[in-house]
């Protein structure tokens, strides 16, 4: 996925463990590990806000975009559902 999660960087800067962060944010260590390891498909804004509050940082300190850093781009999978819907509507409207 071209969105890279840098929670581990902020954890190191704050000298905080995954367990402590998970406890303070109110999520399980397993769910934090999924986010930290880049396997998450989504993150709630409330979770992102809690992470920023506990780590005293901005969302951009935790998330960044790296173009072309995904297998999805190579396989053609993972296109955005709204983009697919837009293409379908153009096809039916003759655009």
C-alpha positions as CSV (number, residue, x, y, z in Angstrom):
1,X,0.0,0.0,0.0
2,X,1.4,3.4,-0.9
3,X,0.4,4.8,2.6
4,X,3.3,4.1,5.0
5,X,2.6,4.1,8.7
6,X,5.5,5.5,10.9
7,X,4.1,4.7,14.3
8,X,7.3,2.8,15.1
9,X,9.3,6.0,14.4
10,X,7.2,8.0,16.8
11,X,7.4,5.2,19.4
12,X,11.1,5.3,19.3
13,X,11.2,9.1,19.5
14,X,8.9,9.1,22.5
15,X,10.7,6.0,24.1
16,X,7.4,4.3,24.5
17,X,6.5,0.6,24.1
18,X,3.7,-0.7,21.9
19,X,1.9,-2.0,24.9
20,X,1.9,1.3,26.7
21,X,0.8,3.2,23.5
22,X,-2.0,0.6,22.9
23,X,-3.2,1.0,26.5
24,X,-3.2,4.8,26.4
25,X,-4.9,4.9,23.0
26,X,-7.5,2.3,24.0
27,X,-6.8,-0.4,21.4
28,X,-5.4,-3.8,21.6
29,X,-1.6,-4.4,21.1
30,X,-2.5,-6.7,18.3
31,X,-4.5,-4.0,16.5
32,X,-1.7,-1.5,17.0
33,X,0.7,-4.1,15.6
34,X,-1.4,-4.5,12.5
35,X,-1.3,-0.7,12.0
36,X,2.4,-0.4,12.8
37,X,3.3,-3.2,10.4
38,X,1.4,-1.7,7.5
39,X,-1.2,-4.4,7.3
40,X,-4.2,-2.2,8.2
41,X,-6.7,-1.4,5.4
42,X,-8.2,1.6,7.3
43,X,-7.8,3.6,10.4
44,X,-10.6,5.5,12.2
45,X,-10.1,9.2,12.6
46,X,-10.8,8.8,16.3
47,X,-7.9,6.3,16.6
48,X,-5.6,8.6,14.6
49,X,-6.6,11.5,16.8
50,X,-5.9,9.4,20.0
51,X,-2.5,8.3,18.6
52,X,-1.6,11.9,17.9
53,X,-2.7,13.0,21.3
54,X,-0.7,10.3,23.1
55,X,2.4,10.7,20.9
56,X,2.1,14.5,20.8
57,X,2.3,14.7,17.1
58,X,0.5,15.5,13.9
59,X,-1.2,12.9,11.5
60,X,1.5,13.6,9.0
61,X,4.1,12.4,11.5
62,X,2.4,9.0,11.5
63,X,1.3,8.6,7.9
64,X,3.0,9.4,4.6
65,X,2.4,8.5,1.0
66,X,5.0,6.8,-1.1
67,X,4.0,6.5,-4.7
68,X,4.6,3.1,-6.3
69,X,5.4,1.3,-3.1
70,X,2.7,-1.3,-3.5
71,X,2.1,-4.6,-5.1
72,X,-1.4,-3.4,-5.9
73,X,0.0,-1.0,-8.5
74,X,1.9,-3.8,-10.2
75,X,-1.0,-6.2,-10.2
76,X,-3.7,-3.7,-11.0
77,X,-5.6,-4.6,-7.9
78,X,-6.7,-2.3,-5.2
79,X,-8.2,0.5,-7.4
80,X,-10.4,2.8,-5.5
81,X,-14.1,1.7,-5.6
82,X,-15.3,5.2,-6.3
83,X,-13.0,5.4,-9.3
84,X,-14.5,2.2,-10.6
85,X,-18.0,3.6,-10.1
86,X,-17.1,6.8,-11.9
87,X,-15.8,4.8,-14.9
88,X,-19.0,2.7,-14.9
89,X,-21.2,5.8,-14.9
90,X,-19.2,7.4,-17.7
91,X,-19.6,4.2,-19.8
92,X,-23.4,4.2,-19.2
93,X,-23.8,7.9,-20.0
94,X,-21.7,7.6,-23.1
95,X,-19.0,10.0,-21.9
